[in-house]
């Protein structure tokens, strides 16, 4: 066979299904997505206005579970002890394709969509300043498209959709892996908002261990007899100071950051309780575990210096994300098939206004797909990392935001409930559905992906084991009080629009 005659990532081999059958199945899925553009937009926009923090995505989870049930999926709620997590399934047999998304908002990220200047929906409220509201819209759109293709074209395979709470706290998916929910899965796909249509392969994030340290002391009058007290706040500060001194002697690949969640009530009372929350990140799981061991010594040292005692609670832990080249090639072929959205002049004008206000080049929205590239490992983390070490994995970035806006800044919440996001969601849903169809109809992709996966683990000498301790439970109270402050104020913005796929 001449080089130019070799099949591409999604061409059928001599014994594979016909291109006509695959394209017919994709056309069915794409038409189902296009037919339901408004419903997909309603999913994303509804979640935008719920603006729920991690572990408190009550309205979001209820909406997604209801929609998926209505379109024919079997839904299991509360998986791994997460009240706002779920697993929805459709189809039967192999291959088993998993899709997972997050949908949590960020503290103080509230923003009115389509407005360039800062205008909160409710002062101080959470908001989708990373656009996670769009991720489940893509998943639901693709879920309906692949269901239609499975039914009409009698495709063999099972789709599993994971609703994954609290990504911003790196929590749920490592629990799902630990508890066996990805056993028997042949490939996993993640969709996430961006300002481009792209996929990469290789290691692209850091491992992380999230830990809370509580320090316990003894109260005393800080003016009259402070020497009879033991300051828990001093212990927390000394741990923080000690770690700052240690940073000089740590590899440049590490990232470690803390916030003091409780540090006393008023200055004239020696605090008997303090709480500090840490993220320890490194390029590898082993590196993160090494940082954690040092942190434990630092906490004990702070107690020795102050006389306090302490308690340690692991909140979350995850591996780096490692994406599979074979799966990325399948996704890239569907990216090139679907192409970028057709932006209106109004879409481009909004993008340029946002860029101008931020002092950026006024380039507008991207109009070309991004070529397949090798990933560059970054300092950030995602709890999907554990998935990538138990099953071949790829992540689809879909274009629903504006180039130059920075995640976790309020300006990243301008676009995710506008026509820019709606078009990006439809595009992402098509790419996701098309990729699943290729994996169902072309077994050689999964065979190749698994071989590459096994080879990568062997060459790196990696045997996966969760960083998450076996008895760790989901932090179900996380953000409960914070969300309670704002939920009623946000309710007046809820869309309350019926969502009916057709």
C-alpha positions as CSV (number, residue, x, y, z in Angstrom):
1,X,0.0,0.0,0.0
2,X,1.4,3.4,-0.9
3,X,1.6,5.9,1.8
4,X,-0.9,8.2,0.2
5,X,-3.4,5.3,0.1
6,X,-3.3,4.5,3.8
7,X,-6.6,4.9,5.6
8,X,-6.9,8.0,7.8
9,X,-7.8,7.8,11.5
10,X,-11.5,7.3,10.7
11,X,-11.3,5.5,7.3
12,X,-12.5,1.9,7.4
13,X,-10.1,-0.9,6.9
14,X,-10.6,-3.7,4.3
15,X,-12.7,-5.7,6.9
16,X,-14.3,-2.7,8.6
17,X,-17.7,-1.2,8.2
18,X,-18.4,0.9,5.1
19,X,-17.7,4.6,5.1
20,X,-21.3,5.0,4.0
21,X,-22.6,3.3,7.2
22,X,-20.5,5.5,9.4
23,X,-21.3,8.7,7.7
24,X,-25.0,7.7,7.7
25,X,-24.9,7.2,11.4
26,X,-23.0,10.5,11.9
27,X,-25.6,12.3,9.7
28,X,-28.3,10.9,11.9
29,X,-26.5,12.1,15.1
30,X,-25.6,15.5,13.6
31,X,-29.2,16.1,12.4
32,X,-30.5,15.2,15.9
33,X,-28.1,17.8,17.4
34,X,-29.0,20.5,14.9
35,X,-32.7,19.8,15.4
36,X,-32.3,20.5,19.1
37,X,-30.0,23.5,19.0
38,X,-32.5,25.5,21.2
39,X,-32.9,22.7,23.7
40,X,-29.1,22.3,24.0
41,X,-28.8,26.1,24.6
42,X,-31.5,25.9,27.3
43,X,-29.5,23.2,29.1
44,X,-26.4,25.4,29.2
45,X,-28.1,28.6,30.0
46,X,-30.2,27.1,32.7
47,X,-27.1,25.8,34.5
48,X,-25.4,29.2,34.0
49,X,-28.2,30.9,36.0
50,X,-28.2,28.2,38.7
51,X,-24.5,29.2,39.3
52,X,-24.0,26.4,41.9
53,X,-20.7,25.8,43.7
54,X,-19.1,22.4,43.8
55,X,-20.9,19.7,45.8
56,X,-24.0,22.0,45.9
57,X,-25.1,21.5,42.2
58,X,-28.6,20.5,43.3
59,X,-30.6,22.3,40.6
60,X,-28.0,21.4,37.9
61,X,-28.0,17.7,38.7
62,X,-31.8,17.6,38.9
63,X,-32.1,19.2,35.5
64,X,-29.6,16.9,33.9
65,X,-30.9,13.8,35.4
66,X,-34.4,14.7,34.3
67,X,-33.4,15.5,30.7
68,X,-31.4,12.4,30.3
69,X,-34.2,10.2,31.7
70,X,-36.6,11.9,29.3
71,X,-34.5,11.1,26.3
72,X,-34.3,7.4,27.3
73,X,-31.2,7.0,29.4
74,X,-31.1,4.8,32.5
75,X,-29.9,7.1,35.3
76,X,-28.3,6.1,38.6
77,X,-28.1,9.1,41.0
78,X,-25.8,9.6,44.0
79,X,-22.9,7.5,42.7
80,X,-19.9,7.1,45.1
81,X,-21.8,9.0,47.7
82,X,-22.0,12.3,45.7
83,X,-25.6,13.6,46.0
84,X,-25.1,15.7,42.9
85,X,-23.3,13.0,40.9
86,X,-24.9,10.5,38.5
87,X,-24.3,7.8,35.9
88,X,-26.5,7.7,32.9
89,X,-26.4,4.7,30.4
90,X,-27.8,3.8,27.0
91,X,-27.2,0.9,24.7
92,X,-25.8,-2.5,25.4
93,X,-22.6,-4.5,25.0
94,X,-19.2,-3.4,23.9
95,X,-17.6,-1.1,23.2
96,X,-18.3,0.9,26.3
97,X,-17.6,4.6,25.8
98,X,-17.6,6.9,28.8
99,X,-18.2,10.6,28.7
100,X,-17.6,12.7,31.8
101,X,-18.2,16.4,32.5
102,X,-18.3,18.9,35.3
103,X,-20.8,21.7,35.9
104,X,-19.7,23.7,39.0
105,X,-19.5,27.4,39.3
106,X,-16.8,29.6,41.0
107,X,-17.0,31.8,44.1
108,X,-17.6,35.5,43.3
109,X,-17.8,34.8,39.6
110,X,-21.3,36.2,38.9
111,X,-21.6,38.1,35.7
112,X,-24.5,39.1,33.4
113,X,-24.0,37.4,30.0
114,X,-23.2,39.5,27.0
115,X,-22.3,42.5,29.1
116,X,-18.7,43.7,28.7
117,X,-18.4,45.7,32.0
118,X,-18.7,44.0,35.4
119,X,-22.4,43.5,36.2
120,X,-23.1,40.7,38.7
121,X,-26.4,38.9,38.7
122,X,-26.2,39.1,42.5
123,X,-23.5,40.9,44.4
124,X,-20.8,38.6,45.6
125,X,-22.6,35.5,44.2
126,X,-21.0,32.5,42.5
127,X,-20.9,32.4,38.7
128,X,-19.7,30.4,35.7
129,X,-16.3,32.2,35.3
130,X,-14.9,29.1,33.6
131,X,-18.1,28.3,31.6
132,X,-18.6,24.8,33.1
133,X,-22.3,25.3,32.4
134,X,-21.6,24.6,28.7
135,X,-19.9,21.2,29.3
136,X,-23.1,19.3,30.2
137,X,-25.0,21.0,27.3
138,X,-22.5,19.4,24.9
139,X,-22.7,16.1,26.6
140,X,-26.5,16.1,26.6
141,X,-26.6,17.1,22.9
142,X,-24.2,14.4,22.0
143,X,-26.1,11.9,24.2
144,X,-29.3,12.5,22.2
145,X,-27.4,12.3,18.9
146,X,-25.7,9.0,19.7
147,X,-28.9,7.6,21.0
148,X,-30.7,8.3,17.7
149,X,-27.7,6.8,15.8
150,X,-27.7,3.7,18.0
151,X,-31.5,3.2,17.5
152,X,-31.7,3.9,13.8
153,X,-28.5,2.1,12.7
154,X,-28.5,-0.7,15.3
155,X,-25.1,0.2,16.6
156,X,-23.6,-2.1,19.2
157,X,-22.2,-0.5,22.2
158,X,-22.9,1.3,25.5
159,X,-22.6,5.0,26.3
160,X,-22.0,5.9,29.9
161,X,-22.4,9.5,31.0
162,X,-20.8,10.7,34.2
163,X,-22.1,13.8,36.0
164,X,-19.0,14.9,38.0
165,X,-19.5,17.4,40.8
166,X,-16.9,19.8,42.2
167,X,-14.2,19.9,39.6
168,X,-12.9,23.1,41.0
169,X,-12.1,21.3,44.2
170,X,-10.7,18.3,42.2
171,X,-13.0,15.9,43.9
172,X,-15.4,13.5,42.3
173,X,-13.8,11.5,39.4
174,X,-11.0,10.0,41.5
175,X,-13.7,8.6,43.7
176,X,-15.5,7.2,40.7
177,X,-12.4,5.4,39.6
178,X,-11.5,4.2,43.1
179,X,-15.0,2.8,43.4
180,X,-14.8,0.8,40.2
181,X,-17.2,2.8,38.0
182,X,-14.7,2.8,35.0
183,X,-14.2,-1.0,35.1
184,X,-15.1,-2.5,31.7
185,X,-14.9,0.9,30.0
186,X,-13.1,0.8,26.6
187,X,-12.5,4.5,26.1
188,X,-13.3,7.7,27.9
189,X,-13.9,11.2,26.5
190,X,-14.1,14.5,28.3
191,X,-15.5,17.8,26.8
192,X,-14.5,21.2,28.2
193,X,-15.1,24.8,27.1
194,X,-12.4,26.7,25.5
195,X,-12.0,29.4,22.7
196,X,-10.9,26.9,20.1
197,X,-11.8,23.5,18.6
198,X,-9.0,21.2,19.5
199,X,-7.6,18.0,21.0
200,X,-4.1,17.2,22.2
201,X,-2.3,14.0,23.3
202,X,0.3,13.3,26.1
203,X,0.5,14.6,29.7
204,X,-1.1,18.0,30.1
205,X,-1.7,18.6,33.8
206,X,-0.2,18.1,37.3
207,X,-1.1,15.6,40.0
208,X,-2.7,17.1,43.1
209,X,-3.4,16.3,46.7
210,X,-5.9,18.6,48.5
211,X,-5.6,18.5,52.3
212,X,-7.2,20.4,55.2
213,X,-5.3,20.7,58.5
214,X,-7.2,21.6,61.6
215,X,-5.3,22.9,64.6
216,X,-6.6,22.8,68.2
217,X,-5.3,25.0,71.0
218,X,-6.6,26.6,74.2
219,X,-8.3,30.0,74.6
220,X,-7.0,32.7,76.9
221,X,-7.4,36.5,77.3
222,X,-4.9,37.8,74.8
223,X,-4.3,41.0,76.9
224,X,-4.2,39.7,80.5
225,X,-2.7,36.2,80.3
226,X,-1.9,35.0,76.8
227,X,0.8,32.7,78.2
228,X,-1.9,30.4,79.5
229,X,-3.3,29.9,76.0
230,X,-2.3,27.8,73.0
231,X,-2.9,29.6,69.7
232,X,-4.2,27.3,67.0
233,X,-3.9,30.2,64.6
234,X,-0.1,30.4,65.3
235,X,0.2,26.8,64.4
236,X,-1.6,27.3,61.1
237,X,0.6,30.3,60.4
238,X,3.8,28.5,61.3
239,X,2.9,25.7,58.9
240,X,2.4,28.2,56.2
241,X,5.6,30.1,57.0
242,X,7.6,26.9,57.2
243,X,6.3,25.8,53.8
244,X,7.3,29.1,52.3
245,X,10.8,28.6,53.5
246,X,10.9,25.1,52.1
247,X,9.9,26.3,48.6
248,X,13.5,27.2,47.7
249,X,14.4,23.6,48.0
250,X,11.5,22.1,46.0
251,X,11.6,21.3,42.3
252,X,10.2,24.1,40.0
253,X,7.5,21.7,38.8
254,X,5.7,21.9,42.1
255,X,2.8,24.2,42.8
256,X,1.6,24.6,46.4
257,X,-1.0,27.1,47.7
258,X,-3.1,27.5,50.8
259,X,-5.9,29.5,52.3
260,X,-6.6,29.9,56.0
261,X,-10.3,29.0,56.3
262,X,-10.6,29.7,60.1
263,X,-8.1,31.8,62.1
264,X,-9.9,33.0,65.2
265,X,-12.8,35.2,66.1
266,X,-11.4,38.4,67.5
267,X,-7.9,39.6,68.5
268,X,-8.3,39.6,72.3
269,X,-9.1,35.9,72.4
270,X,-6.3,33.4,71.8
271,X,-7.8,31.2,69.1
272,X,-8.3,27.6,70.1
273,X,-9.2,26.5,66.5
274,X,-7.7,27.2,63.1
275,X,-8.0,25.5,59.7
276,X,-5.8,25.8,56.7
277,X,-6.5,24.2,53.3
278,X,-3.7,23.2,51.0
279,X,-3.3,22.1,47.4
280,X,0.0,20.2,46.7
281,X,0.7,19.8,43.0
282,X,3.6,18.1,41.2
283,X,4.3,16.8,37.7
284,X,3.8,13.2,38.8
285,X,1.7,11.3,41.3
286,X,4.8,10.2,43.1
287,X,5.9,13.9,43.3
288,X,2.6,15.0,44.8
289,X,2.8,12.2,47.3
290,X,6.3,13.3,48.3
291,X,5.0,16.9,48.9
292,X,2.2,15.5,51.0
293,X,4.7,13.6,53.2
294,X,6.7,16.8,53.8
295,X,3.5,18.7,54.6
296,X,2.7,16.1,57.3
297,X,6.0,16.8,58.9
298,X,5.4,20.5,58.7
299,X,2.1,20.2,60.5
300,X,3.7,18.1,63.3
301,X,6.5,20.7,63.6
302,X,4.0,23.5,63.9
303,X,2.3,21.6,66.8
304,X,5.7,21.0,68.5
305,X,6.4,24.8,68.3
306,X,3.1,25.9,69.7
307,X,1.8,23.0,71.8
308,X,-1.3,22.7,69.6
309,X,-2.6,19.4,68.3
310,X,-3.9,18.8,64.8
311,X,-6.1,16.7,62.5
312,X,-5.5,16.0,58.8
313,X,-8.3,15.4,56.3
314,X,-7.6,14.6,52.6
315,X,-10.3,16.3,50.6
316,X,-9.3,15.1,47.1
317,X,-6.3,13.6,45.2
318,X,-5.8,13.0,41.5
319,X,-3.2,12.0,39.0
320,X,-2.0,14.1,36.0
321,X,-4.1,13.9,32.8
322,X,-2.6,11.7,30.1
323,X,-4.4,11.7,26.8
324,X,-4.1,8.9,24.2
325,X,-2.8,9.8,20.7
326,X,-4.9,7.2,18.9
327,X,-8.1,8.6,20.4
328,X,-6.9,12.1,19.8
329,X,-6.5,11.3,16.1
330,X,-10.1,10.0,16.0
331,X,-11.4,13.2,17.6
332,X,-9.2,15.3,15.3
333,X,-10.8,13.7,12.3
334,X,-14.2,14.6,13.6
335,X,-13.1,18.1,14.4
336,X,-12.0,18.6,10.8
337,X,-15.3,17.0,9.6
338,X,-17.5,19.3,11.7
339,X,-15.4,22.5,11.5
340,X,-15.7,25.7,13.4
341,X,-19.1,27.4,14.0
342,X,-20.2,30.1,11.6
343,X,-20.0,33.2,13.8
344,X,-22.3,36.2,13.1
345,X,-21.0,39.7,13.0
346,X,-22.7,40.3,16.3
347,X,-20.7,37.4,17.8
348,X,-17.4,38.8,16.4
349,X,-18.3,42.3,17.6
350,X,-18.9,41.1,21.2
351,X,-15.6,39.2,21.2
352,X,-13.7,42.3,20.0
353,X,-15.4,44.5,22.6
354,X,-14.4,42.1,25.3
355,X,-10.8,41.9,24.0
356,X,-10.6,45.7,23.7
357,X,-11.8,46.2,27.3
358,X,-9.2,43.7,28.5
359,X,-6.4,45.5,26.6
360,X,-5.9,42.6,24.3
361,X,-5.5,42.4,20.5
362,X,-8.9,42.6,18.9
363,X,-8.7,39.3,17.0
364,X,-12.3,38.3,17.5
365,X,-13.4,34.6,17.5
366,X,-11.3,31.9,16.0
367,X,-12.4,30.7,12.6
368,X,-10.0,27.8,12.0
369,X,-9.8,24.5,13.8
370,X,-6.6,23.8,15.7
371,X,-4.2,21.1,14.4
372,X,-3.6,18.0,16.5
373,X,-0.6,18.7,18.8
374,X,1.5,17.2,21.6
375,X,0.3,18.4,25.0
376,X,2.4,20.7,27.1
377,X,2.2,19.8,30.8
378,X,0.8,22.7,32.8
379,X,0.6,23.5,36.5
380,X,-3.2,23.1,36.8
381,X,-4.9,19.9,37.7
382,X,-8.2,18.1,37.0
383,X,-9.8,15.2,38.8
384,X,-10.2,13.4,35.5
385,X,-6.5,12.4,35.7
386,X,-7.2,9.1,37.4
387,X,-9.5,8.1,34.6
388,X,-6.6,8.5,32.1
389,X,-4.5,5.9,33.9
390,X,-7.2,3.2,33.9
391,X,-8.6,3.6,30.4
392,X,-7.5,5.3,27.1
393,X,-8.7,8.9,27.2
394,X,-9.1,12.1,25.1
395,X,-10.4,15.6,25.9
396,X,-12.3,17.7,23.4
397,X,-12.0,21.5,23.7
398,X,-15.0,23.2,22.1
399,X,-15.2,26.9,21.2
400,X,-17.7,28.6,23.5
401,X,-15.6,31.4,24.9
402,X,-13.6,34.4,23.7
403,X,-9.8,34.2,23.1
404,X,-8.0,36.2,25.8
405,X,-10.5,35.8,28.6
406,X,-8.9,34.2,31.6
407,X,-10.6,31.3,33.4
408,X,-11.6,32.1,37.1
409,X,-11.9,35.8,36.2
410,X,-15.4,37.3,35.9
411,X,-14.8,38.2,32.3
412,X,-14.8,34.5,31.4
413,X,-18.5,34.5,32.3
414,X,-19.5,37.0,29.6
415,X,-19.9,34.6,26.8
416,X,-21.0,31.2,28.2
417,X,-24.8,32.0,28.0
418,X,-24.7,33.9,24.6
419,X,-25.0,32.8,21.0
420,X,-21.3,32.3,21.0
421,X,-21.7,29.5,23.6
422,X,-24.8,28.1,21.9
423,X,-22.9,27.6,18.6
424,X,-19.9,26.2,20.4
425,X,-22.1,23.7,22.3
426,X,-23.6,22.4,19.1
427,X,-20.2,22.1,17.5
428,X,-18.8,20.2,20.5
429,X,-21.8,17.9,20.6
430,X,-21.3,16.9,16.9
431,X,-17.6,16.2,17.4
432,X,-18.3,14.1,20.5
433,X,-21.1,12.2,18.9
434,X,-19.1,11.6,15.7
435,X,-16.1,10.4,17.7
436,X,-18.3,7.9,19.6
437,X,-19.7,6.6,16.4
438,X,-16.2,6.0,15.0
439,X,-15.2,4.1,18.1
440,X,-18.3,1.9,18.0
441,X,-17.9,1.1,14.3
442,X,-14.1,0.8,14.0
443,X,-12.8,-1.6,16.7
444,X,-9.2,-1.1,15.4
445,X,-9.2,2.4,17.0
446,X,-9.8,0.9,20.4
447,X,-7.4,-1.9,19.8
448,X,-4.7,0.6,18.9
449,X,-5.6,3.0,21.7
450,X,-5.3,0.1,24.3
451,X,-2.0,-1.1,22.9
452,X,-0.6,2.5,23.0
453,X,-2.0,2.9,26.6
454,X,-0.4,-0.4,27.8
455,X,2.9,0.5,26.1
456,X,3.0,4.0,27.7
457,X,2.4,2.6,31.2
458,X,5.1,-0.1,30.7
459,X,7.7,2.3,29.3
460,X,7.1,4.7,32.2
461,X,7.2,1.9,34.8
462,X,3.8,3.0,36.1
463,X,1.4,0.8,38.0
464,X,-1.7,2.9,38.8
465,X,-2.8,3.2,42.4
466,X,-5.2,5.9,43.7
467,X,-3.6,8.8,45.5
468,X,-7.0,9.0,47.3
469,X,-6.9,7.2,50.6
470,X,-9.3,4.2,50.6
471,X,-11.5,5.4,53.4
472,X,-11.8,9.0,52.2
473,X,-15.5,10.1,51.9
474,X,-16.9,12.8,49.6
475,X,-16.9,16.3,51.3
476,X,-20.7,16.6,51.0
477,X,-20.8,19.7,53.2
478,X,-18.3,21.6,51.0
479,X,-19.7,25.0,50.0
480,X,-23.1,24.4,51.6
481,X,-23.1,27.5,53.8
482,X,-21.6,29.7,51.0
483,X,-24.2,28.5,48.5
484,X,-27.0,29.1,51.0
485,X,-26.2,32.8,51.1
486,X,-26.9,33.3,47.4
487,X,-29.4,30.6,46.2
488,X,-32.5,32.6,46.9
489,X,-31.0,35.8,45.4
490,X,-30.2,33.8,42.2
491,X,-33.6,32.2,41.8
492,X,-35.2,35.2,40.2
493,X,-32.8,34.7,37.3
494,X,-33.7,31.0,36.7
495,X,-34.9,30.3,33.2
496,X,-37.5,27.7,34.2
497,X,-37.9,26.9,30.6
498,X,-39.1,23.4,29.6
499,X,-36.5,21.3,27.8
500,X,-37.9,18.8,25.3
501,X,-35.7,17.1,22.8
502,X,-37.4,16.0,19.5
